[in-house]
């Protein structure tokens, strides 16, 4: 499923709003953003913004938008998938 630039722009705007509400902003390097992953207990990951362009990550963004919209209470993007699935996707992006 392809994701349009509008989805990416809304995600970035939501991230800017949510990152300004958190005190943990200083531990996120420039060019990265926090995501929270997990079904019950959420684990925080800090990942490169460049992942937003990858089709597999864009699919995760679509799932996040469907479930949560882009206003995330955790102060970062919340992705509704298993932590192991997320780690597999991120690992494949790191190898690319």
CORLIN-V224587 format. One record per run of one state. SS is the DSSP state (H for helix, E for strand, L for the rest). FROM is the first residue (numbers start at 1). TO is the last residue. If there is no record, write none. Layout:
# CORLIN-V224587
{{SS:FROM:TO} {SS:FROM:TO}}
This chain:
# CORLIN-V224587
{{L:1:4} {H:5:20} {L:21:22} {H:23:27} {L:28:31} {E:32:37} {L:38:42} {E:43:48} {H:49:53} {L:54:54} {H:55:68} {L:69:76} {E:77:79} {L:80:82} {H:83:95} {L:96:96}}
